Amino acid sequence: MNIRNPHPKTIIALKRGLFLILLIPLFKLIADGVFDRLGANPIEKITHITGYWTLTLLLATLAVTPLRRLSGWPWPGRFRRMLGLFAFFYGCLHFLTYLVLDQFFDWSGIVKDIGKRPYITVGFTAFLLLIPLALTSTDAMIRRLGGKRWRVLHRLVYLIAVLGVAHFWWLVKKDISGPAADAAILAVLLGFRAIGGVRKSSKVYEPDAGRQSSHRSVSIGNTDTEASP
């Protein structure tokens, strides 16, 4: 197999494999529920698992561009949309667990929680920001919005990731090793983004830079093109 430019059939097979892999946490969660393996506090367990995978997949989405640039392989960008949409999927499950199982649709209680608990506030904000990114992830929406506006909108994924890490950090009471690791990974990814931005800015002053550079973007639900931040 040509690692740099795999055959289209290989990409399709990898996509199918990734799709099934990303469903494993859901299937395991369902199996644990059926066989009563969720522990003494099943709602807390479900909330933790769905939140973990939401944040993990957000970070994986942001890691696609560094991987593509450092390896010189263009094809990892073909998986960004799937990673981003699965992050949104697990984010929906995370929110629904809180809404249905924890609060039982108690809207007044939810409003109080959002205003009183910082981790609920930032988590809810992050989820709301995810929605327009998921809704505009299709090729048709990219054409409808136009490339420039679409790129600006989808750069919100960086803010969403920051809010996700803050949500996790505020939620943890004792052992902060998990959120600290996520914060470190996010810092590296943001640093990579900042360095890339500086390099792009410097190219503006080079002859013919405008014709040589490409305007690309990262998104939670990117197309299968090789867009990058």
C-alpha positions as a printed NumPy array, in Angstrom:
array([[  0.   ,   0.   ,   0.   ],
       [  1.212,   3.49 ,  -0.858],
       [  1.223,   5.117,   2.585],
       [  1.402,   8.651,   1.241],
       [ -1.435,   8.269,  -1.266],
       [ -3.528,   5.175,  -0.472],
       [ -5.887,   3.783,  -3.085],
       [ -9.465,   5.191,  -2.86 ],
       [-10.748,   1.712,  -1.969],
       [ -8.293,   1.618,   0.93 ],
       [ -9.598,   4.967,   2.182],
       [-13.173,   3.672,   1.999],
       [-12.216,   0.547,   3.952],
       [-10.419,   2.644,   6.578],
       [-13.455,   4.904,   6.912],
       [-15.735,   1.939,   7.481],
       [-13.332,   0.545,  10.05 ],
       [-13.098,   3.881,  11.845],
       [-16.893,   4.185,  11.877],
       [-17.222,   0.812,  13.61 ],
       [-14.41 ,   1.606,  16.057],
       [-16.066,   4.873,  17.063],
       [-19.284,   2.998,  17.836],
       [-17.537,   0.655,  20.284],
       [-17.909,   2.997,  23.31 ],
       [-21.659,   3.199,  22.663],
       [-22.046,  -0.566,  22.278],
       [-19.997,  -1.159,  25.428],
       [-22.121,   1.336,  27.34 ],
       [-25.304,  -0.395,  26.198],
       [-23.9  ,  -3.817,  27.125],
       [-22.846,  -2.562,  30.559],
       [-26.374,  -1.251,  31.087],
       [-28.01 ,  -4.499,  29.997],
       [-25.741,  -6.629,  32.19 ],
       [-25.875,  -4.234,  35.151],
       [-22.206,  -3.258,  35.039],
       [-22.589,   0.514,  35.404],
       [-21.845,   0.512,  39.119],
       [-23.635,   2.103,  42.048],
       [-24.261,   5.362,  40.168],
       [-25.107,   4.466,  36.552],
       [-26.098,   8.02 ,  35.578],
       [-22.728,   9.354,  36.695],
       [-20.96 ,   6.562,  34.784],
       [-22.882,   7.265,  31.569],
       [-22.269,  10.995,  31.929],
       [-18.548,  10.44 ,  32.437],
       [-18.117,   8.05 ,  29.503],
       [-20.055,  10.152,  26.994],
       [-18.245,  13.293,  28.134],
       [-14.877,  11.568,  27.897],
       [-15.451,  10.51 ,  24.308],
       [-16.821,  13.9  ,  23.313],
       [-13.657,  15.647,  24.463],
       [-11.333,  12.902,  23.216],
       [-12.801,  13.053,  19.722],
       [-12.678,  16.849,  19.695],
       [ -8.959,  16.675,  20.431],
       [ -8.537,  13.949,  17.81 ],
       [-10.253,  16.214,  15.279],
       [ -7.824,  19.029,  16.06 ],
       [ -4.879,  16.622,  15.848],
       [ -5.596,  15.713,  12.224],
       [ -3.895,  18.778,  10.751],
       [ -0.66 ,  18.464,  12.792],
       [ -0.506,  14.784,  11.846],
       [ -1.037,  15.61 ,   8.181],
       [  1.587,  18.345,   8.133],
       [  4.231,  16.529,  10.158],
       [  3.857,  13.261,   8.25 ],
       [  3.431,  14.806,   4.821],
       [  0.447,  12.513,   4.245],
       [ -2.647,  14.301,   2.887],
       [ -5.142,  11.505,   3.513],
       [ -5.698,  11.88 ,   7.314],
       [ -7.773,  14.954,   6.446],
       [-10.315,  12.601,   4.894],
       [-11.274,  11.367,   8.374],
       [-11.76 ,  14.735,  10.067],
       [-15.465,  15.052,   9.336],
       [-16.257,  11.634,  10.795],
       [-14.257,  12.35 ,  13.957],
       [-15.971,  15.698,  14.383],
       [-19.473,  14.37 ,  13.869],
       [-18.872,  11.526,  16.3  ],
       [-17.687,  14.123,  18.833],
       [-21.028,  15.866,  18.327],
       [-22.865,  12.529,  18.588],
       [-21.317,  11.693,  21.952],
       [-21.855,  15.306,  23.026],
       [-25.563,  14.86 ,  22.311],
       [-25.613,  11.672,  24.39 ],
       [-23.775,  13.516,  27.169],
       [-26.317,  16.335,  27.164],
       [-29.309,  13.977,  26.913],
       [-28.018,  11.981,  29.882],
       [-28.019,  15.179,  31.921],
       [-31.377,  16.375,  30.55 ],
       [-33.331,  13.116,  30.747],
       [-31.705,  10.845,  33.331],
       [-30.278,  13.423,  35.724],
       [-32.778,  16.295,  35.557],
       [-35.885,  14.506,  34.224],
       [-36.673,  17.489,  31.951],
       [-36.751,  19.831,  34.945],
       [-36.139,  22.993,  32.921],
       [-36.2  ,  25.321,  35.913],
       [-33.595,  23.166,  37.647],
       [-31.482,  23.122,  34.497],
       [-31.594,  26.916,  34.207],
       [-30.526,  27.214,  37.853],
       [-27.685,  24.738,  37.268],
       [-26.454,  26.672,  34.244],
       [-26.376,  29.905,  36.21 ],
       [-24.972,  28.49 ,  39.461],
       [-22.406,  25.852,  38.466],
       [-19.484,  27.016,  36.28 ],
       [-18.812,  23.572,  34.813],
       [-22.445,  23.311,  33.692],
       [-22.27 ,  26.817,  32.214],
       [-19.176,  26.182,  30.096],
       [-20.284,  22.668,  29.145],
       [-23.679,  23.877,  27.966],
       [-22.038,  26.712,  26.025],
       [-19.671,  24.275,  24.325],
       [-22.572,  22.03 ,  23.327],
       [-24.546,  24.942,  21.866],
       [-21.517,  25.981,  19.813],
       [-21.138,  22.441,  18.489],
       [-24.611,  22.477,  16.942],
       [-23.993,  24.964,  14.092],
       [-20.714,  23.234,  13.248],
       [-22.452,  19.876,  12.889],
       [-25.315,  21.392,  10.878],
       [-22.907,  23.045,   8.435],
       [-20.64 ,  20.027,   7.965],
       [-22.042,  19.016,   4.575],
       [-20.608,  19.979,   1.2  ],
       [-23.881,  21.702,   0.337],
       [-23.66 ,  23.958,   3.406],
       [-20.06 ,  24.842,   2.607],
       [-21.131,  26.006,  -0.853],
       [-24.124,  27.851,   0.577],
       [-22.126,  29.723,   3.23 ],
       [-19.119,  30.341,   1.05 ],
       [-15.627,  29.195,   1.914],
       [-14.547,  32.267,   3.884],
       [-17.587,  32.459,   6.177],
       [-17.586,  28.695,   6.637],
       [-13.928,  28.714,   7.68 ],
       [-14.523,  31.493,  10.202],
       [-17.489,  29.608,  11.69 ],
       [-15.622,  26.331,  12.002],
       [-12.674,  27.885,  13.792],
       [-15.04 ,  27.887,  16.781],
       [-13.894,  24.297,  17.297],
       [-10.818,  25.673,  19.1  ],
       [-12.988,  27.614,  21.557],
       [-15.224,  24.578,  22.002],
       [-12.216,  22.424,  22.891],
       [-11.04 ,  25.002,  25.447],
       [-14.52 ,  25.085,  26.994],
       [-14.606,  21.278,  27.013],
       [-11.336,  21.056,  28.929],
       [-12.516,  23.758,  31.359],
       [-15.787,  21.853,  31.856],
       [-13.878,  18.669,  32.687],
       [-11.413,  20.475,  34.973],
       [-14.128,  22.21 ,  36.998],
       [-16.084,  18.967,  37.278],
       [-13.231,  16.946,  38.785],
       [-12.949,  17.356,  42.545],
       [ -9.738,  15.503,  43.478],
       [ -7.715,  13.745,  40.788],
       [ -7.057,  16.309,  38.041],
       [ -4.674,  14.103,  36.062],
       [ -7.297,  13.505,  33.361],
       [ -8.188,  17.139,  32.634],
       [ -4.536,  18.15 ,  33.071],
       [ -3.522,  15.688,  30.34 ],
       [ -6.271,  16.98 ,  28.056],
       [ -5.204,  20.565,  28.765],
       [ -1.596,  19.712,  27.869],
       [ -2.647,  18.058,  24.606],
       [ -4.846,  21.03 ,  23.741],
       [ -2.011,  23.457,  24.531],
       [  0.263,  21.607,  22.097],
       [ -2.422,  21.655,  19.396],
       [ -3.119,  25.356,  19.935],
       [  0.617,  26.029,  19.826],
       [  0.84 ,  24.212,  16.509],
       [ -2.045,  26.325,  15.231],
       [ -0.361,  29.543,  16.406],
       [  2.941,  28.633,  14.743],
       [  1.106,  27.815,  11.524],
       [ -0.667,  31.179,  11.673],
       [  2.619,  33.059,  12.098],
       [  4.163,  31.213,   9.143],
       [  1.17 ,  32.006,   6.951],
       [  1.33 ,  35.674,   7.953],
       [  5.018,  35.857,   7.064],
       [  4.296,  34.453,   3.604],
       [  2.034,  37.4  ,   2.854],
       [  5.146,  39.54 ,   2.419],
       [  6.848,  37.098,   0.071],
       [  6.573,  37.544,  -3.724],
       [  3.578,  35.773,  -5.252],
       [  2.56 ,  34.464,  -1.795],
       [ -1.063,  35.078,  -2.565],
       [ -0.959,  32.705,  -5.536],
       [  1.085,  30.074,  -3.733],
       [ -0.745,  29.822,  -0.423],
       [ -4.016,  28.002,   0.065],
       [ -6.744,  29.145,   2.415],
       [ -7.754,  26.199,   4.492],
       [ -9.627,  25.507,   7.69 ],
       [-10.353,  23.014,  10.416],
       [-13.855,  22.016,  11.397],
       [-15.78 ,  19.635,  13.52 ],
       [-17.485,  18.312,  10.432],
       [-15.093,  19.006,   7.624],
       [-15.449,  17.799,   4.083],
       [-13.247,  15.028,   2.778],
       [-10.893,  17.588,   1.298],
       [ -7.591,  18.32 ,   2.956],
       [ -8.687,  21.449,   4.797],
       [ -6.56 ,  22.455,   7.744],
       [ -6.195,  25.293,  10.206]])
